[in-house]
Amino acid sequence: MLGRTEPVSVRDLARFQQLPGRFLAKLFTRLEGAGIVDGIEGIGGGFSLARPPGQCSKDGPSPRGAAAKSPSPEAGLEEKRP
């Protein structure tokens, strides 16, 4: 999947990475809100990087400024148990 230019569906990515689809859907929604990925709806839709891979950094500025409000992309994704 590395080097693809077309969007990747959460379902395909979950199957490829052997991760729960619901977890990845939540994660990618947050990544989209932070401006890290772009979401494309409809048939053939999915997610793709918002910038070229060489310009992506976990410490870099967010193009939309949303990531600066959250300490990390993983914030709030931890499983809550009673």
matplotlib code that plots the C-alpha trace (Angstrom):
import matplotlib.pyplot as plt

x = [0.0, 3.0, 3.4, -0.3, -1.8, -5.5, -7.5, -7.4, -10.5, -10.5, -11.8, -8.9, -6.4, -7.9, -7.7, -4.1, -2.9, -5.1, -6.7, -10.3, -12.1, -14.0, -10.8, -9.2, -12.4, -12.2, -8.5, -8.8, -11.6, -9.3, -6.4, -8.7, -9.7, -6.0, -5.3, -3.0, -5.2, -7.9, -11.2, -13.0, -16.5, -18.4, -17.5, -13.7, -13.3, -11.2, -8.3, -5.0, -2.2, -3.0, 0.6, 3.4, 5.1, 8.3, 6.5, 4.8, 6.1, 4.6, 6.2, 5.4, 2.8, -0.7, -1.9, -5.3, -4.0, -6.3, -3.5, -2.0, -5.0, -4.5, -1.3, -1.2, -3.2, -3.8, -5.3, -8.7, -8.5, -7.6, -10.2, -12.4, -13.1, -15.5]
y = [0.0, 2.2, 4.6, 4.5, 7.7, 6.6, 6.6, 3.5, 2.3, 1.7, -1.8, -2.6, -1.1, -2.9, -6.2, -5.5, -4.5, -7.1, -4.4, -3.8, -1.7, 0.3, 1.3, 2.5, 4.4, 6.4, 6.9, 8.1, 10.5, 12.1, 12.2, 13.9, 16.5, 17.1, 17.7, 14.6, 12.7, 13.7, 11.7, 11.0, 9.8, 7.5, 4.5, 4.3, 6.7, 6.3, 8.2, 9.5, 11.6, 15.3, 16.0, 14.1, 11.5, 13.5, 16.4, 14.5, 14.6, 13.8, 17.0, 19.2, 22.0, 21.1, 22.7, 23.4, 24.1, 21.5, 19.1, 21.8, 21.7, 18.0, 16.7, 13.8, 12.1, 9.2, 11.4, 10.2, 6.9, 4.8, 2.2, 3.1, 0.4, 0.4]
z = [0.0, 0.3, -2.6, -3.6, -4.9, -4.9, -1.7, 0.5, 2.2, 6.0, 5.3, 3.0, 5.4, 8.4, 6.5, 5.4, 8.8, 10.7, 12.9, 13.8, 11.2, 13.8, 15.5, 12.2, 11.3, 14.5, 14.1, 10.5, 11.4, 13.9, 11.4, 8.9, 11.5, 12.2, 8.5, 8.2, 5.8, 3.3, 3.2, -0.1, 0.2, -2.2, -4.4, -4.7, -1.8, 1.3, 2.8, 1.4, 2.9, 2.8, 1.9, 0.1, 2.4, 2.5, 4.0, 6.8, 10.3, 13.7, 15.0, 12.0, 11.8, 10.9, 7.7, 9.3, 12.8, 14.4, 15.5, 17.7, 20.0, 20.8, 22.4, 20.0, 17.2, 19.6, 22.3, 23.4, 21.5, 24.5, 25.4, 28.4, 30.8, 33.8]

ax = plt.figure().add_subplot(projection="3d")
ax.plot(x, y, z, "-o")
ax.set_aspect("equal")
plt.show()
